[in-house]
Amino acid sequence: MRKVFYWLAPAIAMIPALLNLAVIPLARTSANRRWSSPISTSAFSTPSHRVARVYGIVLAGYAANSKYPFLGGIRSSAQMISYEIAMG
């Protein structure tokens, strides 16, 4: 069971980081064509992607099958949440 979490935790941590790249406008926008999402979308999606990274850190600590890495993962997630509250 924990082997699934061992492989799932890095994916959960990396997917939100890669999703942030999807909202960066990479080309000139014209009235007819738009290659990426508008800036107003990125203002709301980027903080939501940052929140999803917390789950990856907690799962990484849980997958280690020991209480000390699990407590370290919870501590790291608490730090990330407190920093995000200040940025919000």
C-alpha positions as CSV (number, residue, x, y, z in Angstrom):
1,M,0.0,0.0,0.0
2,R,2.7,2.5,0.9
3,K,4.6,1.6,-2.3
4,V,1.8,3.3,-4.2
5,F,2.3,6.4,-2.1
6,Y,6.0,6.2,-2.7
7,W,5.5,6.6,-6.4
8,L,2.5,8.9,-6.2
9,A,4.0,11.5,-3.9
10,P,6.6,12.9,-6.4
11,A,3.9,13.1,-9.1
12,I,1.6,15.0,-6.9
13,A,4.4,17.4,-6.0
14,M,5.5,17.9,-9.6
15,I,2.2,18.2,-11.5
16,P,1.2,21.5,-9.9
17,A,4.6,22.9,-10.7
18,L,4.3,22.0,-14.3
19,L,0.7,23.3,-14.5
20,N,2.0,26.7,-13.6
21,L,3.8,26.8,-16.9
22,A,0.6,26.3,-18.8
23,V,-0.7,29.7,-17.9
24,I,2.3,31.7,-19.0
25,P,1.5,33.5,-22.3
26,L,4.2,32.4,-24.8
27,A,3.1,34.2,-27.9
28,R,1.7,37.4,-29.0
29,T,-2.1,37.4,-28.6
30,S,-4.3,38.6,-31.4
31,A,-8.0,38.9,-31.7
32,N,-8.4,35.6,-33.6
33,R,-5.8,33.3,-32.0
34,R,-4.7,32.8,-28.4
35,W,-2.0,30.2,-27.8
36,S,-2.3,30.1,-24.0
37,S,-4.7,31.1,-21.3
38,P,-5.3,34.7,-20.4
39,I,-3.6,36.4,-17.5
40,S,-6.7,36.6,-15.4
41,T,-6.9,32.8,-15.3
42,S,-3.3,32.5,-14.1
43,A,-4.0,34.9,-11.2
44,F,-6.5,32.3,-9.7
45,S,-4.9,29.0,-10.8
46,T,-1.4,29.6,-9.6
47,P,-2.3,29.8,-5.8
48,S,-4.5,26.8,-6.2
49,H,-1.6,24.8,-7.7
50,R,0.6,25.9,-4.8
51,V,-1.9,24.4,-2.3
52,A,-1.9,21.1,-4.1
53,R,1.9,20.6,-3.5
54,V,1.3,20.3,0.2
55,Y,-0.4,16.9,-0.3
56,G,2.7,15.6,-2.1
57,I,5.0,16.4,0.8
58,V,2.7,14.8,3.4
59,L,2.4,11.7,1.2
60,A,6.2,11.5,0.8
61,G,6.6,11.4,4.6
62,Y,3.8,8.8,5.0
63,A,5.4,6.6,2.3
64,A,8.6,6.3,4.3
65,N,6.8,4.0,6.7
66,S,8.3,5.6,9.8
67,K,6.9,8.2,12.2
68,Y,9.8,10.7,11.9
69,P,9.6,11.3,8.2
70,F,5.9,11.6,8.5
71,L,6.2,14.2,11.2
72,G,8.8,16.0,9.0
73,G,6.3,16.0,6.1
74,I,3.6,17.4,8.3
75,R,6.0,20.1,9.6
76,S,7.0,21.1,6.0
77,S,3.4,21.3,4.9
78,A,2.6,23.5,7.9
79,Q,5.4,25.8,6.9
80,M,4.2,25.9,3.3
81,I,0.7,26.7,4.4
82,S,1.8,29.5,6.7
83,Y,3.9,31.1,4.0
84,E,1.0,30.9,1.5
85,I,-1.3,32.6,4.0
86,A,1.1,35.5,4.2
87,M,1.4,35.7,0.4
88,G,-2.4,35.6,0.0
